[in-house]
Amino acid sequence: MKSIRNACVCAGLALMLAACATPYDTEKNFWSFGEGFETVQIAPDGWQISFVGNTNTDRALARKYVMRKSAELCQQAGYPYFTFTSEQTDRDSVGQFGVGVDGNHDLLWGSSAINKETSVVVEVTGFTSKPEASASRVYDTDYILAHVKVTD
């Protein structure tokens, strides 16, 4: 009876966690199941930022996360303006697959629900002053940090 109750509690917790969008402060690693941010500095004034969100993280929220993260990085590096030199947003279907062995040492395999992952990859370039002419939109770091909220 106790093991059934423990299994129900674990299942309930898993459902509660699965019902939430990937939080803003998640760093991509093994424990986050490949979801969250990964940031690489690719130049003194440039970064590649990637974000992967779970089924409950839509494209708009994922882009908002990347916009805010870009502003934070640029501000920390002393750049009051930035632009995206490249940007790619995808929403992919991802199936879960499992393999195991039962009590008779028979090999078992199967798949479960298909989930959707939203991913955004951008290259960000910081500017010390706003360029007069630019082929792409130039964002004001302070404005983004003041107006793009990622928490309730």
Secondary structure, 3 states (H helix, E strand, C coil): CHHHHHHHHHHHHHHHHHCCCCCCCCECCHHHCCCEEEEEEEECCEEEEEEEECCCCCHHHHHHHHHHHHHHHHHHCCCCEEEEEEEEEEEEEEEEEEEEECCCCCEEEEEEEEEEEEEEEEEEEEECCCCCCCCCCCEEHHHHHHHCCCCC
